[in-house]
Amino acid sequence: MEERPAATSLSPPAEIVANLWQSATGDAAALDCLKLTGSEPVLPSSFRIGVAAQASIAAAGLAAAELRHGAGAPRQLVDVDMRHAAIEFRSEHYLTVDGEAPAFYGDPLFGAYRAGDDRFVRLHMNFQHHRENVLEFLGCAPTRASIEEALKTWDAVAFETAAYEHGCVVAAMRSPAEWGEHPQAAAVAASPVVRIERIGEAPPRPLPTGARSLEGLRVLDLTRIIAGPVAGRALAAHGAEVMRISAPGLPFIDWLAKDTGRGKLSAYADIAKPDGRAALARLVKEADILLQAFRPGALASRGFGFSDVAAMRPGIVYGSLSAYGEPGPWASRRGFDSLVQTTTGFNFAEAQAAGVEGPKELPCQALDHATGYLLAFGTIMARLRQAREGGSWLVRVSLASTGRWIWNLGRVGDGFSCPLPSRDDVADLLEDSPSPFGRLRAVRHAARLAATPARWERPSVPLGTNPPAWPSRTEIAGP
């Protein structure tokens, strides 16, 4: 990644959306129906986080509107305000249940630590097995002080390499220049931010003609944490029937599942077992889109790789999300937004811009949220192509590619001049809804479609609430 100074020549949001649209072979006439308002800075960052939020959410919203137009409806205005979009990128921070929210929804040992060479490493400890692997590798007690002491014997990059081989999920903080020299950075640079490719033959299938933009589309969401679930949530906001698939015992973060589960059905299908694989296969055969965020090859080992799914359901759109991209030496490396921020130069750059000793995180999980909306965008555009051209389609995105896209949007010279908005500051963007957990107060969707307003008709429900079967088309929407 290369530094780009703040300048008046930075691409405007409409041009950024147009570039995404054209790269996905969208009809340029649809861009006339896009309205973007607001300006940076909206969150305290040297990066154009508001622009990234607005552009990615607008691209997904415009694609949803275009799919409905492709089914015969008139085009409609798609309006996205930058402030609202940026707040939606922090949606998990503004969620409350019956007026309450956790002080912190991760593990207290998660975070950045100084290594023996005075550089920093970030440890992902939010899943128990990740936590235990790090503690076992370091041979230390489960306290921050003990971890800090153990890390004094390690150089950051050497620790990253050895710890990863032990099953730990960690990242060494790199400068932008250091990341630019890494072979994975070259692989990321060679990939588009959203890659759409045909992977099989199938006849064209007509687009659904429901009252809402994506009504009639069935989506299987086999993702966890933030990025993939945000994609499913975005599709649900525009009317798709989204079924979140998990398995008993699979680790998750409860608070994030509540936030990203809005609008979704939720079923268990444990694909480590024959009956779970059979249940998922039945669902696949009636699905239009499948979203997955397992490491490359993991689902293929269970019979649900993209070629397997295309054979089961010719004409399907298979959305695949990874941490560092599928080509390159780190293709199979585990990663999360916080770690990708650390290793690709964001934490270093933000600390330099703010004049503080690093690492300094972005003000939101921007790589996660942007990747989620870009995945939603890509899968809708692939479904449009399926209706025109036939075929089965694969859509690939990664946190690292999205990071490169955000980096290339440029920097904000006065990015730290605004405070981080509190829950009270964004009260005008929140809405209430009932749920089995209690009364949810959460961020409304930022894409406003004139004819088919975005909303979540189903409440967020506990994992595994529904049977692993699509509901009848005549059933009333509900959990």
N, C-alpha and C positions, 0 to 999 in steps of 0.2 A: 504494500500500500504506500502511496506517496502522499506527502502533506500537500494540502491545498489551502492557501490562505483565504480568509474571509474576503469577499470581493463583491462588487455590484454585478459582476458578470455571471454569478451563479445561476444555474438553470432554474426557472420558475417551476412551481409544482405542476402546472398544466403541461409543461413540456416533458417533465419526468413521467407523468402518467401516459402521455402520448408515446414516449419511447417504449414503455412496458407494453402498451396496447399494440403498437406496430410489430414488436418482436413476437407477439402471440398471434399475428395475422388478423387482428381485429379490424373491422370496417371503420375507416377514419371518420365517416359521417357520424358515428356515435359520439365522438369527442365533442361535437357541438352541443351535446346535452349535458355537459359537465360544468358544474359551478363550484369553484374552490374559493374559500374566503379565509382571511386571517394571515398573520405573518409571524416570523420568528423574532425574538425567542419566546417560547411558551413553556419550556422546561429548562432548568439550569444545566446547560451542557454546551461544550464548544462545537458539538455536532448538530446537524439540522434534524433533530429528532422529531420536531413538529412536522417538518416537510416529509420525512420518511413515513410518519404515521398517516398523514393526510393522503399521500400518494398511494400507499399500499391499500388503505381502506377504500379509497376512491376507485382504484383499479378493480377491486373485488366487487364493489357495488355497481360499477358500470358494466362489468361482465354479467352480473345477475340481471340487470335491466336489459342487456342485449340478448340474453337467452330468451327472455319473455318476448322481446321484439322478434326474434327468430322464429318463435312459435306463432306469430301473426299479430301481436299487439302493437299499437303505436309506440314509438320511442318516448321516453319520459325523462324529466330532469333528474339528475343525480347531484346532490348538494352535500359537500363535506366541509365543515369548518375545522380549521387547523387546531384550535384550542381543544375542541371536543375530541378530535382524533387522538391528540397527544394524551389526553386524560384516559381515553380507552386503552392506550398502551400501558397504563398503570392500573387497570381495572381491578386487579387482585388487592391493591392497596386501599381501595375505596369501598369494597364490599363489607356490609355488616349483616348479621343475622340477629333479628330481634334487638337491633341497636348495638350489638357487641361485635368486637373484632379481636383477633389475637394480637399480642404485642409483636410476635415474630412467629412465622409459620414454618421455619426451618429448624435444623439442629443447632444448638448453641455453639458447637465446635466448627461449624461451617465457616469458611472465610479465608482471608489472606494471612500468611505468616512469613516472617523473614527467615531466609535460609542462611547457612554459614558463610556464603560469599556476599552477604549483604543485599542479595536480590530477593524478590518475593515469589512465593508460590501460593496458589489457591487450592484449597482442599474441598471437594464436594463430599459432605457428610450427611446429606439429607435422607439417604436410604441407609437402613441399618447395616446391610452388607458392605456398602461403601465405607461407612464409618469403621466397622470392625476390621476391614482390610487395611486401612491406613494405620490404625492403632497397632495391629499385629505386625505390620511391616516396620514401623518405627520402634516397636517394643516399648511403648510408653503407656502411661495411665490416661484415662479419658478426661483430661483437663487441658485447657489452652496452654498453661504454663509448662506442662509436661511435653506437649507437642512442640512448643517453641524450643525447649531445651534439646529435644531429640533432633530437630532440624538444624541445629548449629553444626552438626557434623557433616552436613550435605551441601554441595553446590546445587543451585536451583534446577538447572537443566538435567544434571545427573540424577537428582532425586526424581524429577518428572519421568525420566526414562525408566529407571529401576522400579519405581512405585507402580507405574502403569503395567509393567510386566508381572507385577504381583497382584494385579486386579484392582488397583486403586484408580480413582477417577480424580485426577489432579492436573494442574497446569502451571508452568513457569511463566512469570510475567516477562514479556518481550517488548522491546521498542518496535515501532513500525518498521524501522530499517532491518532489525533482526528478523522479524516475521517475513519481510519481503525477500530475504535470502533463503528462507526455508523452502524445501522442495514442495511442501503441500501448498504454499502460497502460489507457486507457479501453476499447480493443478487447478486451484480455485480460480485464478485469473483467466484460465482457458475455458471456463464454463460460464454460460449465461446465468443470470440470477434466477430465471425460471426456464427450465429446459423442458420442452414439450416434444415428444417423439412418438411416432406410430410404431406399435410393437406386434401387430397381428391383423389379420383380415376379419372383417365382419361387415354385414350389410348396414347401411345407415339406419338409425332408429329415430323416429320422430321425437321432437321435443315435447315436453309436457305442456299442457295448456291450462293450468290451474289459475286461480285468481291472483296468487302471489308469484313473484318472479321465479322461484325455484320449486314451487309446489309440484309434487309428483316425482321429484328426484329422490332416490333412496341412497343414503350415504352410510357406509360402515366406517366408523372412527376407531381405529386400533392404535390410538396414540395416548400419551400421558404427559403430564406436567403442564407446559404452557403452549409451545409452538403449534404442535399438531392439534391439540384440543381447541386452540383459537381458530384454526381453519374450520373445524367442524362447527364451532359456535357461529362463525360468520355465515356458513352455508345455512344453518338452522335459522338465523335471523332473517334470511330472505325466503324462507318457506320450505326448505328441503327437510325431508324426514331423515333425521340423523340418529343412528343407533351407536352409542358408545359401547365398545366391547372391551371387557377386562376379564380377569380370572381371579378366583379367590386366592388370596395370599400374594398377589402381585403388588409390590410396593407402590404407593401413591402418596401425594401430599393432600390431605383432606381439604384444606382451605382452597387450594387451587382447583381441585375437582368440583367443589361447589360453584366457583366462579365460572369456570369454562364449561360446566355441564348444563348451563342454561339452554333450554330449547331442545334437549336431547332425550331420547330413550336411553336406557342403560341395561345391558345384559351381560351375563357371564358366558364365556365359551373358552374353556381351558384347552388350548390347542396342543398342550403336552399330552393330552389324553385322547383316545380314539373318538369318544362321544363328543368331545369339544371340537375336534376337527370336523366331524360330521355336521355338527350344528353350524359352524362357521361356513362350511361349504354350501349348506342350504341357503344361508343368508346371501352369500356371494352370488348365487344363481339368480337372485332377484334384485341385485344392487346395480346402481348406475355408476357409483364412485366408491372407491376404497381408499382410505387414508391410512398410512402406516409410518411409524417413526422408529422401528427397530433398526439395529445396526445392519448394514448391507449384508445380505445372505442369511440373516437370522430367520426370516419368515420362509425363505425358500427351503430351508432345512426341514420345515414342517409341512411343506407342500403348498405354501401360499406366496411364493415369489410372484413377480409380475407376469412371467410367462405361464405359470400354473393358473393364476387367476384369470388371465385372458383366455385360456383354454376352457375353464369352467364357465365363463360368462363372456363370450365374444361380444365386443363392443364396449366393454367396461373401460372406465378411466381409473388408472391406478396412480395415486399420489404418494410419492416417496420422499421422506424427509430424513436428512442425516445431519450430523454435527459439522463435519469438515468436508463434505462432498464425497462422491463415490469414486472418482479417480484419485490417484495419488497415494503416497505411502501411509497417510493417516486415514484412509478411507474407512477402515473398520474401527477407528478409535472412538471410544465413548466420549461424549461431551455434552455440556449444557451451556446455556447462554453465558453464565458467569465465567465459565472456563474459557469459552471461545473469545469473550471480551478480553480476558487476561492475556491469552497467548497471541492474539492477532494485533495487539498494539493499542487497543482502546483505553485500557486502564492507564497505560503509560502516557498517552496523549492527553487524556482528560486531566491527569495530575499536573502535567507541564502547563496546560492552559490555565488551570486554576491556581498555579503557583504553590502547590502542596506536594509533600512527599507521598509517592504512590504506594499502592495502587488506588486510583479513584474510579469508582464504577459509574457507568451511565445512570441517569436518574430513573431509568426503568429497564425492564428486560426487553430492550428495543429489538435485539436480534431475534428473540423468540416471537414477539408480537408481529413484527414485520414479516418474518418468515411464514407465520400462520396465515396472514392475509394474502401474501403472495402465493401460497399454496392453494388457498381458496380460489384466487384469481385464475391460476393456471389450470385447475381442474375444471372450472366452468368453461374456460376458453377451449379446452380439449373436448368437452362435451358438445360444444357448438361445432367444432370441426368434425366430430363423429357424426353429427346429424347431416352435415354437408357431404362428407367424404367417405363415411363408413370407417371401419377399422377399430382396433382397440388401441388405447393410448396410455403412455407413461409420462407423468409429470414429476420432475425432480427439482427439489430445492435443498438448500443446506444453510445452517446458521453462518458458516464461514462465507459463503457466497453472498448472503444477505449483508453480512458485515462489510464486505468489500463494496457492495452497492451503496450502503449508507455512507461509508467513507468517501466515496466518489461523488456524493451529493455536495460535499464541501463543508466548510466550518462557519461558525457564527462568531464574529469578533467580540460581541458583548453577550455571549451566551450565558454567562453566570450572573447577569444583572437581574434576573427574575428569581423569586423564591420558589421552592417546591410547593405546589398547591396542596393545601390541607383538605380534609373531607368537607369542611364547612365552605371552603372556597369553591368547590365544584358541586354544591348542592343542586344547582340548576340543571345539572347533567345526570342526576340520579333518578331512578324510578323504583317503586316498591312492587313486590309481587309475592304471593304466598308460595310456600314450598313445604315439603315434609320436614325440613330442618327448622323452619320458622319463617318469619317475614324477612325476605331478602330485600336489601336496598343496594342497588348496583348501578353501574354506569350503563346508560342507554347506548344503543349502537349509533355510531357517528355518521354513517351514510344515510342520508335522507332521500328516499325515492318518492317522487311526486305521486305516482299512481299506485305503488305497492309498498307502503311504509314498512321498514324493517322492524321486527319485534320477535320476541320469543314466546310462542304460544304455550309451550310446555314449561313447567317449573324445573329447576334443578332437582334431581332425585338421587338417592343413594346408589352407589355402584351395585349392579346386579338386580335392580328393582324389577325389570321387565323380563319376560321369557325370551329366549334367543330365537324369535320368529317375528317376521314383519307383521304389524297389525293389519287387519282388513282395511281396504281403501275406504270403506264406509264407516269405520269407527270414528267417533268424535275424538279430536285431539285431546290427549291427556296422558298422565304418567302410566 
